[in-house]
Amino acid sequence: MTVHSKNERKSSIWADNWKDSSYWLDGYPEVQDFSRQLPKAIDVVIVGSGYTGLNAAIETARAGRSTLVLDAQMPGWGCSTRNGGQISTSIKPSRQKLSAKFGNKTAIDIRREGEAALDWIEERISGEGIECDFRRVGRFHAAHNAQSYELLTRDAEYLTREEGIEAYPVPRHDQRSELGSDVYHGGLVFPKHAALDPARYHHGLLKRAVDAGANVIGHCAVTGLTKTSIGHDVTTTKGHIKARDVIVATNGYTENLTPWLHRRVIPIGSYVIATEPLEPDLVNRLFPKDRIASDTCKVIYYYRASPDRRRILFGGRVSAGETDPSVSGPRLHNDMCRIFPELRGVRISHSWMGTVAYTFDELAHIGEQDGIHYAMGYCGSGVSMASYLGMRVGQKVLGLKEGKTAFDDLPFPTRPLYNGKPWFLPPIVAWYRWRDRVQYERARSTN
Ligand SMILES: Cc1cc2nc3c(=O)[nH]c(=O)nc-3n(C[C@H](O)[C@H](O)[C@H](O)COP(=O)(O)OP(=O)(O)OC[C@H]3O[C@@H](n4cnc5c(N)ncnc54)[C@H](O)[C@@H]3O)c2cc1C
C-alpha cells in the first residue's frame, strides 16, 4: 500500500494522503506472523487464503484433518479483503436460461442453492460469532433506462411467483425513498440482500480456522502439484510437502499451477473508490434506507455507504485489466458524480482494485480434476458463494454426503485457443461502457 500526497497528481479529486489500498484494510486487525516452518507431510493443503480456502479449512481442521493453508501473499491478500461487501444470491443466469441448458430440475436446484448460500452465510457469521457489521439492509437494483425498468418489473413478478424470491419494484417517482439519485428509471428492491465489512469477515474466518488447528502460512506460493500414488507432492517457494488432498482456492488469481482451471476462468478487474468522510445529512439523503445498490448497466456499478455511514464506497468495472488505482479512481469518481451530482467536489481517500474470476457460463464451479479439488469462478459475486462452496469443498474432501451441491456435475466450459489470458476483454468492456453511456444519455434526453 502507498500513501500518496495530493500534489503528486494535479486533479483536485484526491484527498491528502489518499491510499491505493482497500478502505477495509484501515480497520483490519493486525495479522500475526504466520510464516512458520512448513511440515513435511499433511492431510490437506489448501492453496489460497480467501473466503473459499478458509471456509474449507474450518471444515477439514474441525474434522481432525491436519490442514495447511498457503498463500502467495499475506493471508487475505486477494479479493476477500477488498470487495464491496455486498451479498446477494450470486446466481447470474435466470432459471429459464439454466433450464434450457441443464433441464428444469438442475435449474431449480442451482437457483435454490444461491438462495441457500445467502441464508447460510448469515448463520455462519452468527454461529461463529464473527463481528463484521453483517446486516440485511436490502438491495436497490436500479434501471438505467425505461425499458430495463419494465424488464425488472416482469422479473420481480416471476421471481416472487415461481421462485419465492422477495423482490418488488419501486417506480421512478418513489425512487428517492430508496436512493438519492434522479438518473435512474426506478428499480427493484431485494429486501433479503445484505452487507458486511469484508475484511473483518475475513479476519474472523482466519481466526476460526487457526483456532480449529489449521496452519496458515503467507508469502508461500505453491509452484508445483504432482500426483502420486498416495496423494500429491506440493512444491512451494518455502519447500516441499506431501499432502493427501489438495484444494485449489485461487479464483481470480488462478494461473499456470493448474492449467486446466486457468483455461476455464476469465480474470477481470473490479475497482472501488471510497470518499472522504461526508456530512451525515448528505449520506442520509443519498442512502435513506442504507440499501446496497447496483444497476442494470452491462458494465455494472455497485455502491453503498460505509458501515459507519460516513463515506460512500463506489465500485464498478471501469476497465478489463487496468491495474493502477490512480487511473481507475478518476473514472469511477466521474461515474459516481454522474449518478450523484451532489458528490461533485467530494474527494477520494482510497482507490483500489482486485481481480475477479468470470466463467464462460456465468456460474461458479466446484469439483475435482486430476485428483485436485477446486471451487472458483464466482463472477464477481463471491462473498456468499465463495464462502458456501468453500465449506462444501471442505466437506467433499472429508467424504461427507453434505458436500454434495447442485453444481457438482456441471461441465466447466472453456473455449478453443483460450489460455487464461483474456485478450478479447478490453474491446468488449470498452464497447459495453460506450453502449451503456449512449443508452443512458438517450434515456435522459427523452425525459
Ligand atoms: C473490487 C472488488 C469488489 C467486489 N465486490 C464484491 C461484492 O460486493 N460482493 C460479492 O459477493 N463479491 C464481490 N467481489 C468478489 C469477491 O470478493 C470474490 O469472489 C471472493 O472474495 C473470492 O474469494 P476466494 O477465496 O475464492 O479468492 P481470493 O480472496 O481472491 O483469494 C485467492 C488467493 O489465492 C492466492 N493464490 C493464488 N495463486 C496462488 C499460489 N500459486 N500459491 C498460493 N496462493 C495463491 C492469492 O494470493 C489470493 O490471496 C469483489 C471483488 C473485487 C476485486
The ligand as an SDF file (V2000), in Angstrom:
LIG
                    3D

 53 58  0  0  0  0  0  0  0  0999 V2000
  -13.0750   -4.7260   -6.1210 C   0  0  0  0  0  0  0  0  0  0  0  0
  -13.9090   -5.9630   -5.8870 C   0  0  0  0  0  0  0  0  0  0  0  0
  -15.2170   -5.8160   -5.4460 C   0  0  0  0  0  0  0  0  0  0  0  0
  -16.0160   -6.9480   -5.2110 C   0  0  0  0  0  0  0  0  0  0  0  0
  -17.2500   -6.7720   -4.6680 N   0  0  0  0  0  0  0  0  0  0  0  0
  -17.9920   -7.8500   -4.3420 C   0  0  0  0  0  0  0  0  0  0  0  0
  -19.2290   -7.6750   -3.6840 C   0  0  0  0  0  0  0  0  0  0  0  0
  -19.6220   -6.5590   -3.3380 O   0  0  0  0  0  0  0  0  0  0  0  0
  -19.9710   -8.7790   -3.4220 N   0  0  0  0  0  0  0  0  0  0  0  0
  -19.5330  -10.0430   -3.7500 C   0  0  0  0  0  0  0  0  0  0  0  0
  -20.2630  -11.0130   -3.4900 O   0  0  0  0  0  0  0  0  0  0  0  0
  -18.3250  -10.2370   -4.3260 N   0  0  0  0  0  0  0  0  0  0  0  0
  -17.5360   -9.1860   -4.6210 C   0  0  0  0  0  0  0  0  0  0  0  0
  -16.2980   -9.3600   -5.1690 N   0  0  0  0  0  0  0  0  0  0  0  0
  -15.8330  -10.7440   -5.4360 C   0  0  0  0  0  0  0  0  0  0  0  0
  -15.3700  -11.4830   -4.1530 C   0  0  0  0  0  0  0  0  0  0  0  0
  -14.5310  -10.6380   -3.4060 O   0  0  0  0  0  0  0  0  0  0  0  0
  -14.6290  -12.7740   -4.5490 C   0  0  0  0  0  0  0  0  0  0  0  0
  -15.4900  -13.5520   -5.3560 O   0  0  0  0  0  0  0  0  0  0  0  0
  -14.2050  -13.6010   -3.3490 C   0  0  0  0  0  0  0  0  0  0  0  0
  -13.5050  -12.8350   -2.4190 O   0  0  0  0  0  0  0  0  0  0  0  0
  -13.3410  -14.7840   -3.8260 C   0  0  0  0  0  0  0  0  0  0  0  0
  -12.7710  -15.3940   -2.6940 O   0  0  0  0  0  0  0  0  0  0  0  0
  -11.6800  -16.5230   -2.9200 P   0  0  0  0  0  0  0  0  0  0  0  0
  -11.2830  -17.0230   -1.5870 O   0  0  0  0  0  0  0  0  0  0  0  0
  -12.1830  -17.5640   -3.8680 O   0  0  0  0  0  0  0  0  0  0  0  0
  -10.4720  -15.8080   -3.6680 O   0  0  0  0  0  0  0  0  0  0  0  0
   -9.4910  -14.6320   -3.1590 P   0  0  0  0  0  0  0  0  0  0  0  0
   -9.9700  -13.9700   -1.9390 O   0  0  0  0  0  0  0  0  0  0  0  0
   -9.2040  -13.7820   -4.3360 O   0  0  0  0  0  0  0  0  0  0  0  0
   -8.1720  -15.4330   -2.7330 O   0  0  0  0  0  0  0  0  0  0  0  0
   -7.3620  -16.1310   -3.6710 C   0  0  0  0  0  0  0  0  0  0  0  0
   -5.9650  -16.1960   -3.0610 C   0  0  0  0  0  0  0  0  0  0  0  0
   -5.1990  -17.1750   -3.7950 O   0  0  0  0  0  0  0  0  0  0  0  0
   -3.8540  -16.8050   -3.6460 C   0  0  0  0  0  0  0  0  0  0  0  0
   -3.0340  -17.5390   -4.6360 N   0  0  0  0  0  0  0  0  0  0  0  0
   -3.1670  -17.5230   -5.9880 C   0  0  0  0  0  0  0  0  0  0  0  0
   -2.2440  -18.3640   -6.5370 N   0  0  0  0  0  0  0  0  0  0  0  0
   -1.5360  -18.9060   -5.5140 C   0  0  0  0  0  0  0  0  0  0  0  0
   -0.4630  -19.8440   -5.4370 C   0  0  0  0  0  0  0  0  0  0  0  0
    0.0810  -20.3960   -6.5470 N   0  0  0  0  0  0  0  0  0  0  0  0
    0.0300  -20.1850   -4.2250 N   0  0  0  0  0  0  0  0  0  0  0  0
   -0.5120  -19.6510   -3.0920 C   0  0  0  0  0  0  0  0  0  0  0  0
   -1.5300  -18.7590   -3.1160 N   0  0  0  0  0  0  0  0  0  0  0  0
   -2.0340  -18.4000   -4.3030 C   0  0  0  0  0  0  0  0  0  0  0  0
   -3.8690  -15.2940   -3.8720 C   0  0  0  0  0  0  0  0  0  0  0  0
   -2.6950  -14.6700   -3.3410 O   0  0  0  0  0  0  0  0  0  0  0  0
   -5.1590  -14.9070   -3.1530 C   0  0  0  0  0  0  0  0  0  0  0  0
   -4.9010  -14.3860   -1.8400 O   0  0  0  0  0  0  0  0  0  0  0  0
  -15.4780   -8.2700   -5.4500 C   0  0  0  0  0  0  0  0  0  0  0  0
  -14.1650   -8.4040   -5.8880 C   0  0  0  0  0  0  0  0  0  0  0  0
  -13.3810   -7.2620   -6.1070 C   0  0  0  0  0  0  0  0  0  0  0  0
  -11.9660   -7.4310   -6.5710 C   0  0  0  0  0  0  0  0  0  0  0  0
  1  2  1  0
  2  3  1  0
  2 52  2  0
  3  4  2  0
  4  5  1  0
  4 50  1  0
  5  6  2  0
  6  7  1  0
  6 13  1  0
  7  8  2  0
  7  9  1  0
  9 10  1  0
 10 11  2  0
 10 12  1  0
 12 13  2  0
 13 14  1  0
 14 15  1  0
 14 50  1  0
 15 16  1  0
 16 17  1  0
 16 18  1  0
 18 19  1  0
 18 20  1  0
 20 21  1  0
 20 22  1  0
 22 23  1  0
 23 24  1  0
 24 25  2  0
 24 26  1  0
 24 27  1  0
 27 28  1  0
 28 29  2  0
 28 30  1  0
 28 31  1  0
 31 32  1  0
 32 33  1  0
 33 34  1  0
 33 48  1  0
 34 35  1  0
 35 36  1  0
 35 46  1  0
 36 37  1  0
 36 45  1  0
 37 38  2  0
 38 39  1  0
 39 40  1  0
 39 45  2  0
 40 41  1  0
 40 42  2  0
 42 43  1  0
 43 44  2  0
 44 45  1  0
 46 47  1  0
 46 48  1  0
 48 49  1  0
 50 51  2  0
 51 52  1  0
 52 53  1  0
M  END
$$$$
